[in-house]
Amino acid sequence: MLSFVARRVLRIIPIAFCVVTALFFLFQLVPGDPALLIAGPMASQEEIAAIRHVIGLDQPIWVQYWDRISGLATGDFGYSLTFKGSPLPQVLARLPATLWLTAVSIVLTIVIGIPAGMLSALYRGRFLDNLMSVVVVGFLAIPNFCIGLLLIATLSVKLGWLPSYGFTDWRSVIMPAIALAARLIALVARMTRNIMIEELRKDYVRTARAKGLRRHTVVIRHVLRNALIPVVTIIGLQAGYLLGGAIVIERLFSWPGIGDLLINAVGLRDYALIQGITIIFVVGFLLINLATDLIYLAINPRLRHA
């Protein structure tokens, strides 16, 4: 187990290195002078040159690249124009809100998506299956931010049940989590349904039933277990994308996470802040993939040697 985890963790290092390298050279192509943004439009050329020297922009590009790589290795994320210093403390301060929103969305996906797919497969062709199909198509067709707007208009403006912005108490996470998870719930429900229909047709199901096992025992202990690996795959992959998808939802609900902070950083052209948030997103995505691999082992230990 430890060797398996070690191999997966070691894969994170080269991937993160490639992402940092790509970000550095992409920022070099972006027009504009960060020193001018720091100094302001009324600054003299001497002041701008002094700032360029302080933040290292007057150095050759390979020197800047080495300073960026070595700085990140020691926790130096550069100089943020927004916060007049390192962006890392601000990013870490906002990270728990984004993780909380993402975690609640994943829980909703598991609690709603998998049972919905199971029921749809068990009652294939009946009213419940048809109803589930309509709901799934609707969730897949409507963008997340439109679902968020509908939730705000209904549950907040019209009924007054839930707060529509900010983070005040546990109720604040309900609407943004539903809006963020809606598409993933639909994907998981559809995949669970299709896989379970295939599994229910296999010989081992008829054999288990012929031995006298009850239907719910066969479904839960055998059919669902065999269907979980591809379902876990889609949840693991999409859970990483939830971090990126949270950007729009966080802005819509004024959620104090790093997605909302990223939009502000783009508007202010704060490259250091954008880089810090992007790296956090990448590391989070890779860690979610690692957690997915560990869940694979719990479902099927034979994958340990893959």
C-alpha positions as CSV (number, residue, x, y, z in Angstrom):
1,M,0.0,0.0,0.0
2,L,2.7,2.5,1.0
3,S,4.7,1.8,-2.2
4,F,1.5,2.3,-4.3
5,V,0.9,5.7,-2.6
6,A,4.5,6.7,-3.0
7,R,4.4,6.0,-6.7
8,R,1.3,8.1,-7.1
9,V,2.7,11.0,-5.0
10,L,6.0,11.0,-7.0
11,R,3.9,11.5,-10.2
12,I,2.7,14.8,-8.8
13,I,6.1,16.3,-8.9
14,P,6.9,16.2,-12.6
15,I,3.3,17.2,-13.5
16,A,3.4,20.2,-11.2
17,F,6.8,21.2,-12.6
18,C,5.4,21.1,-16.2
19,V,2.4,23.2,-15.2
20,V,4.6,25.8,-13.5
21,T,6.8,25.9,-16.6
22,A,3.9,26.4,-18.9
23,L,2.4,29.1,-16.7
24,F,5.7,31.0,-16.6
25,F,6.1,31.1,-20.4
26,L,2.4,31.9,-21.0
27,F,2.7,34.9,-18.7
28,Q,5.7,36.0,-20.7
29,L,3.4,36.2,-23.7
30,V,0.8,38.3,-22.0
31,P,1.1,42.0,-22.9
32,G,1.6,44.6,-20.2
33,D,4.2,45.5,-17.7
34,P,3.6,44.4,-14.1
35,A,6.1,47.1,-12.9
36,L,3.8,49.7,-14.5
37,L,0.8,48.3,-12.7
38,I,2.6,48.4,-9.4
39,A,4.0,52.0,-9.9
40,G,0.7,53.4,-11.3
41,P,0.1,55.5,-14.4
42,M,1.7,58.7,-13.0
43,A,5.1,57.0,-12.2
44,S,8.2,58.1,-13.9
45,Q,10.4,55.9,-16.0
46,E,13.0,55.8,-13.2
47,E,10.5,54.6,-10.7
48,I,9.2,51.9,-13.1
49,A,12.8,50.8,-13.8
50,A,13.5,50.6,-10.0
51,I,10.4,48.4,-9.5
52,R,11.4,46.2,-12.4
53,H,14.8,45.7,-10.8
54,V,13.3,44.9,-7.4
55,I,11.0,42.2,-8.7
56,G,13.6,40.9,-11.1
57,L,12.0,41.8,-14.5
58,D,15.2,43.3,-15.8
59,Q,16.9,39.9,-15.6
60,P,17.2,37.5,-18.6
61,I,14.3,35.2,-19.0
62,W,16.2,32.1,-18.0
63,V,17.2,33.8,-14.7
64,Q,13.6,34.8,-14.1
65,Y,12.6,31.2,-14.8
66,W,15.1,29.8,-12.3
67,D,14.1,32.3,-9.7
68,R,10.4,31.3,-10.1
69,I,11.1,27.6,-9.9
70,S,13.5,27.9,-6.9
71,G,11.1,30.4,-5.2
72,L,8.1,28.0,-5.5
73,A,10.2,25.2,-4.1
74,T,10.7,27.3,-0.9
75,G,7.1,28.6,-0.8
76,D,7.8,32.0,-2.5
77,F,4.8,32.7,-4.8
78,G,6.1,36.1,-6.0
79,Y,4.7,39.6,-5.4
80,S,0.9,40.1,-5.5
81,L,-0.2,43.5,-6.8
82,T,-3.5,43.1,-5.0
83,F,-2.2,42.3,-1.5
84,K,1.2,44.0,-1.8
85,G,3.1,40.9,-0.9
86,S,3.1,37.1,-1.2
87,P,-0.3,35.8,-2.4
88,L,0.0,32.5,-0.6
89,P,-1.5,33.5,2.7
90,Q,-4.6,35.0,1.0
91,V,-5.0,31.9,-1.2
92,L,-4.7,29.6,1.7
93,A,-7.2,31.7,3.7
94,R,-9.8,31.3,0.9
95,L,-9.0,27.6,0.2
96,P,-11.2,26.1,3.0
97,A,-14.4,27.7,1.6
98,T,-13.7,26.2,-1.9
99,L,-12.9,22.8,-0.4
100,W,-16.1,22.9,1.7
101,L,-18.2,23.8,-1.4
102,T,-16.5,21.0,-3.4
103,A,-16.8,18.4,-0.7
104,V,-20.5,19.1,-0.2
105,S,-21.0,18.9,-4.0
106,I,-19.3,15.5,-4.1
107,V,-21.4,14.2,-1.2
108,L,-24.6,15.3,-2.9
109,T,-23.4,13.5,-6.1
110,I,-22.8,10.2,-4.2
111,V,-25.9,10.4,-2.1
112,I,-28.2,11.4,-5.0
113,G,-26.5,10.2,-8.2
114,I,-25.7,6.6,-7.4
115,P,-29.1,5.7,-5.8
116,A,-30.9,7.4,-8.6
117,G,-29.0,5.4,-11.2
118,M,-29.7,2.2,-9.2
119,L,-33.4,2.8,-9.0
120,S,-33.5,3.7,-12.7
121,A,-31.8,0.4,-13.6
122,L,-34.0,-1.7,-11.3
123,Y,-37.2,-0.1,-12.7
124,R,-36.0,0.1,-16.3
125,G,-38.8,1.2,-18.7
126,R,-41.2,2.1,-16.0
127,F,-42.4,5.5,-14.8
128,L,-39.5,6.0,-12.4
129,D,-36.9,5.3,-15.0
130,N,-38.6,7.7,-17.5
131,L,-38.8,10.4,-14.9
132,M,-35.1,10.0,-14.0
133,S,-34.2,10.2,-17.7
134,V,-36.0,13.5,-18.0
135,V,-34.3,14.9,-14.9
136,V,-30.9,13.7,-16.1
137,V,-31.3,15.3,-19.6
138,G,-32.4,18.5,-18.0
139,F,-29.4,18.7,-15.6
140,L,-27.1,17.9,-18.5
141,A,-28.6,20.5,-20.8
142,I,-28.9,23.4,-18.4
143,P,-25.6,25.2,-17.5
144,N,-24.7,25.3,-13.8
145,F,-25.0,29.0,-13.5
146,C,-28.5,28.9,-14.9
147,I,-29.5,26.4,-12.3
148,G,-27.9,28.7,-9.7
149,L,-30.0,31.6,-11.0
150,L,-33.2,29.5,-10.8
151,L,-32.4,28.5,-7.2
152,I,-31.7,32.1,-6.2
153,A,-35.0,33.3,-7.8
154,T,-37.0,30.5,-6.2
155,L,-35.6,29.6,-2.9
156,S,-34.1,32.9,-1.9
157,V,-36.0,35.8,-3.6
158,K,-39.5,34.2,-3.8
159,L,-39.6,31.9,-0.8
160,G,-36.9,33.4,1.3
161,W,-35.7,30.1,2.6
162,L,-32.0,30.3,1.9
163,P,-29.4,33.2,1.7
164,S,-28.4,34.0,-1.8
165,Y,-24.9,35.3,-1.2
166,G,-21.9,35.0,1.1
167,F,-21.2,32.5,3.8
168,T,-23.2,33.1,6.9
169,D,-24.1,29.6,8.2
170,W,-24.6,26.0,6.9
171,R,-27.6,27.0,4.8
172,S,-25.4,29.2,2.7
173,V,-23.7,26.2,1.0
174,I,-26.9,24.5,0.0
175,M,-27.7,26.4,-3.2
176,P,-24.2,26.8,-4.6
177,A,-23.5,23.1,-3.9
178,I,-26.6,22.0,-5.7
179,A,-25.8,24.3,-8.7
180,L,-22.2,23.0,-8.8
181,A,-23.1,19.3,-8.4
182,A,-26.2,19.2,-10.7
183,R,-24.4,18.1,-13.9
184,L,-22.2,15.6,-12.1
185,I,-25.2,14.1,-10.4
186,A,-26.8,13.6,-13.8
187,L,-23.6,12.0,-15.2
188,V,-23.2,9.6,-12.3
189,A,-26.9,8.6,-12.4
190,R,-26.8,7.9,-16.1
191,M,-23.5,5.9,-15.9
192,T,-24.7,4.0,-12.8
193,R,-27.9,3.1,-14.6
194,N,-26.2,1.9,-17.8
195,I,-23.5,-0.2,-16.0
196,M,-26.0,-1.8,-13.6
197,I,-28.3,-2.8,-16.5
198,E,-25.3,-4.6,-18.1
199,E,-24.3,-6.2,-14.8
200,L,-27.9,-7.4,-14.1
201,R,-27.8,-9.3,-17.4
202,K,-24.7,-11.4,-16.5
203,D,-24.7,-15.0,-15.6
204,Y,-23.4,-14.5,-12.0
205,V,-26.6,-12.6,-11.2
206,R,-28.8,-15.5,-12.3
207,T,-26.5,-17.9,-10.5
208,A,-26.8,-15.9,-7.3
209,R,-30.5,-15.7,-7.5
210,A,-30.8,-19.5,-8.3
211,K,-28.9,-20.1,-5.0
212,G,-31.6,-18.4,-3.1
213,L,-30.0,-15.0,-2.4
214,R,-32.4,-12.1,-2.1
215,R,-32.6,-9.5,-4.9
216,H,-31.4,-6.6,-2.8
217,T,-28.4,-8.7,-1.5
218,V,-27.4,-9.6,-5.1
219,V,-27.7,-5.9,-6.2
220,I,-25.8,-4.4,-3.3
221,R,-23.1,-7.0,-2.6
222,H,-22.4,-8.0,-6.2
223,V,-23.9,-5.8,-8.9
224,L,-23.2,-2.5,-7.3
225,R,-19.6,-3.5,-6.3
226,N,-18.8,-4.4,-9.9
227,A,-20.3,-1.2,-11.1
228,L,-18.6,1.1,-8.7
229,I,-15.1,1.2,-10.4
230,P,-16.2,3.1,-13.5
231,V,-18.6,5.2,-11.4
232,V,-15.7,6.1,-9.0
233,T,-13.7,7.0,-12.1
234,I,-16.2,9.6,-13.4
235,I,-16.6,11.0,-9.9
236,G,-12.9,11.3,-9.3
237,L,-12.3,13.0,-12.7
238,Q,-15.2,15.3,-12.4
239,A,-14.5,16.2,-8.8
240,G,-11.2,17.7,-10.0
241,Y,-13.1,19.7,-12.5
242,L,-15.5,20.9,-9.8
243,L,-12.6,23.0,-8.5
244,G,-12.5,24.9,-11.8
245,G,-16.3,24.9,-12.2
246,A,-16.6,26.5,-8.8
247,I,-15.2,29.7,-10.2
248,V,-18.5,30.8,-11.8
249,I,-20.6,29.5,-9.0
250,E,-18.5,31.3,-6.4
251,R,-18.9,34.6,-8.2
252,L,-22.7,34.0,-8.7
253,F,-23.2,33.4,-5.0
254,S,-20.5,35.7,-3.7
255,W,-18.9,32.7,-2.1
256,P,-15.6,33.6,-0.4
257,G,-13.4,31.0,-2.2
258,I,-10.4,31.0,-4.4
259,G,-12.6,30.9,-7.6
260,D,-14.0,34.3,-6.8
261,L,-10.4,35.5,-5.9
262,L,-9.2,34.2,-9.3
263,I,-11.7,36.3,-11.2
264,N,-10.6,39.4,-9.2
265,A,-6.9,38.5,-10.0
266,V,-7.6,38.3,-13.7
267,G,-9.4,41.6,-13.7
268,L,-6.4,43.2,-11.9
269,R,-3.8,41.3,-14.0
270,D,-2.2,40.1,-10.8
271,Y,0.0,37.4,-12.4
272,A,1.5,36.2,-9.1
273,L,-1.9,35.7,-7.6
274,I,-3.2,33.9,-10.8
275,Q,-0.2,31.6,-10.7
276,G,-0.6,30.8,-7.0
277,I,-4.3,30.0,-7.5
278,T,-3.6,27.9,-10.6
279,I,-1.0,25.9,-8.8
280,I,-3.4,25.2,-5.9
281,F,-6.0,24.0,-8.5
282,V,-3.5,21.7,-10.1
283,V,-2.3,20.2,-6.8
284,G,-5.9,19.7,-5.7
285,F,-6.8,18.0,-8.9
286,L,-3.8,15.6,-8.6
287,L,-4.6,14.9,-4.9
288,I,-8.2,14.1,-5.9
289,N,-6.9,11.6,-8.5
290,L,-4.7,10.0,-5.8
291,A,-7.7,9.7,-3.5
292,T,-9.6,8.1,-6.4
293,D,-6.8,5.5,-6.9
294,L,-7.0,4.6,-3.2
295,I,-10.7,4.1,-3.4
296,Y,-10.0,1.8,-6.4
297,L,-7.9,-0.3,-4.0
298,A,-10.6,-0.6,-1.5
299,I,-13.0,-1.8,-4.2
300,N,-10.6,-4.1,-6.1
301,P,-7.3,-4.8,-4.3
302,R,-5.9,-6.5,-7.5
303,L,-5.3,-3.0,-8.9
304,R,-2.6,-2.5,-6.3
305,H,-0.1,-4.1,-8.7
306,A,-1.3,-2.2,-11.8
